[in-house]
């Protein structure tokens, strides 16, 4: 397991950062769920962290301006250039006379520029594969990367592995943070398997026939976590769990046949590591993303009171069930895609995003999401082995997959009479 990207026993020394003062942090995706929770941690720990720059897509310029003013950042960035006037106006409203305004960057490369800027740690909380370029920029610049953007690793795994140093990536997803912590309890050669837990989503126990009637409103009602619409639908289809299995494989260099998914509805055990002597180490905490975020930006130190712990004075029951792969085929499909490698993961991820959009618009049945993704993956075929993956390859594959997924989704769209049947 020498190629592990996230090694809890190793401490990567970043190229910059003042060890005697607050750790300097750049937050990408600051107005999203990960970003806003990270800022909550920073504001409660000003002696530990100092945010130097923020980036966002551009849809919530008022919130971005408020964050910039509260944190006194040097730079703010938006991906959408058309959001620039609104951002300037929002900043002008919050900064008083004599207060220096932050530098403003705009455009699709703005987050990538911030990721390479002078700091200790970059928290990549961007959603989607557009996070790949900032991930690569942060790693190449020698920053510690607190990675919440799983898509950048999944679609660009070989690219990330080529530039990341051991211990440079600290995972922020709750499952991978749990594995990261549990792996510290033994030597790498002693690991038998990784056990990734899944809540099961809102439709645990339903058959595939029953799942065909699921509505977008039902799929958006996750029983445990509060997330954005794409991630919430991915949790309902368990595509998110499939992506997490690919991520675990890449982060920890464990073969797919030694990564297991188990359904745990209460979401208190975030994942487990089984060792060769039969011992299993589990990481447990209430379902609150502030704990793994705090560990991601604070590693190798823990941030006191980052999130509430388990109240052991109260009786509780934790359940575990095997994954029903017939009703939720996304996990075995993801393992197949991850084993194919090359551009196959990028095709899988891009096609899924298009199919989720089609489902939310009412043009594709719930079960049609994964079925259509599987069709796109099958058409893509087996990537050539031994070839060098490039960013251009990833982008070209994604463009093709999105177009093909839209075509197939439109073809599979139900008529009103079919939807009632």
N, C-alpha and C positions, 0 to 999 in steps of 0.2 A: 504493500500500500504506500509506496514511496511517492506516488504522484498526487497525494491528498492535497487539495487546495486549502481546506480549512482544517488545520491540525491543532487541537486544543493544547497540546504539549509544547508547541512552538510559539514564540512571541516575535512577531515581525517588528523590526525597528524602522519606523517611517523616515523618509528623507527629510522631513521638516517637523516642526512642532516644538514648543517650549515645555520641557519636562517640569519646570518649576512653577508654571502658572496654569490657568485653565486650558484644557485641551481645545484646540481650534477645530471647529466642525463646519463642513459645508453640507447643507441639506438640499437634496434634489427631490422635487415633488413635495414641497413644503406645505401646500394647501390641501393635500390628500390626507387619508387616514393615518398613514405611517408618519408623514411629516408633522401633522398637528400634534400627534402624541409625543413625537420626539421633542418638539418645542416645549411641551408641558414638562418633560423631564429636564430639559436645559434650564428653563425658568425656575424650577425648584432646586437647581443645583448650580448656581452661578459661580461657585468656587471651583467647580470641576470642568465646566464646559463654557465655551464662547463660540457663538455662531458668527462666521465671517461672511457667509454668502448664502443666498436662497434662490432656488429656481422653482418655477411652476409652469403649467401648460399655458395659463393666461385666462382661464374662465372665471377666476375669482380674484380679480385684481384688488378689490377692497381688502380682502383678508391678507393677501400678500403684502400690501402696503402697511397694514397694521402690524404684521409680523416683523417686517423690516424695521419699523419705528421702535417697536418694543425691544428688539434685540440689538438695535444699533449696528446693523450689518453694513459692510463696506460695499457690497454688490448685490443687486437683485437681477433676475433674468426671467424672461418669458419666452416660451417656444413659439407662440403666435405673434407675429409682427403686428397684426391688426389690433392686438391688445395693448400696444405701446401707449397710445394717447390716454386710454383709461387708466393705465398704471401711473403715468405721470400725473394725471389729475388726482388720483387717490393719494399719491405720495405728497403732493402739494397741500392737500387738506390736513395731513397729519403732522407734517414737519413745520415747526414754528419758525419765525424770523431768526436768522442767524444759525439755525441748525443745518449742518451740512447734509445734503441729499446723497443717497447712495449712488454709485455708478449703476447704470441700467444697460443690460444687454438684451437683445431680442433676436429671435430667429431659431431655426431648427438646431443650430450648433451651439446655442448659448449654454445649455446645460453641460455639454462636453467641455467647453472652455472653463466653466466653473470647476468641473471635476478635476482638472489639472492645476487649479490655482493653489497658492501657498496655504497649506493647512495640514493638520495631523490626520484627520479622518474624514472620509466622504461617506455620507449616508445616502445610498441610492434607493429612494422610495418611489421612483417613477413606475408607472404601470405600463406594461407592454414591452415589446422588443425594441422600441425606440430607446430603451435604457442601455442597449449594448455599447454604443459609442462612448457614453459617459463612463461605463464600467471599465472599458479598455483604457480610456484616458486617465482615470484615477490610478489604475494599476501601473501603467507605464510611467506615471509621474512619481511613483513610490509612495502613494498614500495608503493608509489602512482603509480597506473597503468594507463598510458595514452594509451587507447586501440584502435588501428586501426585494429587489427587482429580479425575481427568479428567471424571468423570460430571457434576460441578457445572457445568463449562463446556459440556459437550455438551448437557445438557438445558435449561440456562438461558443459552445463548449470548448472545441479545440483552440479557438482564438484566445479565449480567456486562460486556458491552461498553459498556453505558450508564453504568456507574459506575467502570470501571477507567481509570486514567490511563496514558498510554504509558510502558512500562518498569516498571509497578507489579507485573506478574506475571512471576515467573521460573519456567519449567517444570521439573519434577523428573522426569517420565517420561524414561527414558534416550533414547528417540527424539527427543523434543522438546528435551531438553537438548542433544543433538547438533546439531539444526537451529539452535537458538539460538546455539551456539558457531560453527557454520560460517557462519551469516549475517553474523557480524562480519567476515568476510573480503571483503566487497564491499558496494556500495551497493544499496539496495532495488530500484532500477530495473534493476539488472543481473542480477537473479535470473530464471532461465529456468524452473526447476522444483525441487521438493523431492522427494527420493527417501527414502522411509521403509523401513527394513529390517525383515524379519520372520524369525524363526528357522525358521518353517515348522511349528513344533510337532512332536509325536511322530509325525505321520501324513503327513509330506511325501512326495509321490510316489504316494499311494494314490488310487484312483478313488473316485467317489462310491458306487458299489456296494460296494466294500470298506469304506468308512467306515461303512456302515449296520450293520456287525457290531461296531463298537468298543464296549468296555465302559467303565464309569466308572473302573475301576482302571487301564486302559490310558490313558485320557485324562488322568488325574491325574499321570501319569509324564512330566513335561516334561523334555526332554533337556538344557536349559541353565539355566533359572531355577528358584529355589525361591520359590513364591508361594502365596497362599491358594487354596482350591478353586475359587472363582468365576473368578478371574483366570486360573488354570491351564486351566480348561475353555474360557474365552474365547480363550486362546492356541491351544488345540487346534482350535477351530472357525474361528480367525482373526477372530472378532468383535472381539477386542481390537484387532486391526490396523485394522478398520473404524472403531472408536471413535477410534483415534489419528489416522486421516486427517481425521475431522471436527474433532478437537482442533487439528490442524495448520492446517487451513483457518481456524479461528477465531482462533488465536493469532497467526498470521503473515499473515493476509489474502491468502492465495494461493488462486486458484480451484481447484476439484476437478480440472479437466482438466490442471492443472499440478502435481498431486501423484501420484507413482507409488509403488507398493509392489513391492519386490523381495525375494526369499527369500535369506537369508544364514544358513545353518545354524550357523556358528561363533559368531555373535553378538558379534563383535569390532568390526565397523563398525556404529555405532548408528543412523546416518542420514547423508545426504549432501545437499549443495546444488549444483545445476548452474547455472553462470552463462552469460550470453549469449555469451561468447567461447569456449564449449566447455569451460572449466575446471570441474572438480568438486572441491569440498572435502568431505572426510569426517572425521568424528570417530571415533577408534578408542581402545578401552580394553577390558580383560578384562570379562566380564559380572559387574559388581559394582555394586550400586545405591548404594553409599556415595559414589562419585564425583559422580553427578548430584545427590544429596541435599546433599553438601557445597557444591557450586556454588550450589544453590538457596538455602541459608541464608547463604552467605558472599558472594554476588555484590555488587559487581563484583570481589572478590578471590577467588583460589583458595586452598583449604586444603591446605597441603603434606602429602603422604603420606595423603591421604584414603582412597585405595585403591591397590592395586598397579597398576603400569603394564605395558605389553606387554614381554615379554622378547624383544628383537630378536636375541639370540644364538642362539635356537633356530629351526630350520627349521619353517615352518608353511605351510599352504595355506588360503586363504580363497576360498570358492565363492559364486557368485551365480546364481540361477535366476529365471525369470519366474514370476509368480503364476499358479497354475492356478485360474482363476475358475470353471470348471465344477465342480470338486470342492469348492472353497471360495468359495461365492457371497456370503459375508458382506461382503467389501470393496466390490464394486459395489453391494450393497444399502445399505450405510452411506453411500456417496457419493450415492445416490438420496435417502436420508433426509435427509442434510445439505443437499442442494439444495432439498428441500421446505421445510425450516426449520420455523418455528413450533413446535408441540408434537410434530412427527414424531420428532425425535431422542429425546425423553422416552419416547414410545411404544416406539420401537426398544429402548432401554436397559431399560425396565421389563419388556417382554415377554421379552427375552432372559434376564433374571435369573430369571423364573418358569420358563422352559423349561430353563435349566441345573439348577434345583432338581428339576424333574420327571425330567430325565435321571439325575441323581445318585441319585434314589430308585428308578430302574429302570422308570419309567413312560413313558419317551419314548426312541426310538432316537436315536443321536448325530446323524444327519443331520436328524432331526426338529426339532432345536433351531432351526436357521436357517430351515428350511421353515416352521415354525410362526410364527416372528417375522415372516417375510415376509407370511404371511397376515394377521397382526394389523395390520401396517403398511398393507397394502392395504385392509383394512376401515376403518382410521382415515381414509383418504382424503387429499386435498390440503388442508393448512391454508390458511385465508384469508390472502391477502396484504395487507400494509398495516395489519394490526391490531397492537395493542401487546400483547406477551406479558407475563403476570403470573405470580407464583409460584403463585397459585391455579389458573391455567390449567395449569401444569406438573403440579401435584399431582392435579388432576382427570383429566388425560390419563393419568398414571401409574396411577391407581386403575383406570380403565377398562381400560388395557392389561394390567395384572396379572390382572384378573378374566377378561378374554377369553382371554388366553394360557393360563390354568389350564383353562378350558373346552375349548379346542382341544387342549391337551396330553392331557387326560383322554380325549378322543375318539380321539386318535391312538395312545393307549397300546397296546402290543402284548400279545397273549395269549401264554402260554408256548409254545403250538404255533407261533405266528407268529414268535416270537423265535428258535426253533430252525430255522425254514425258511431 
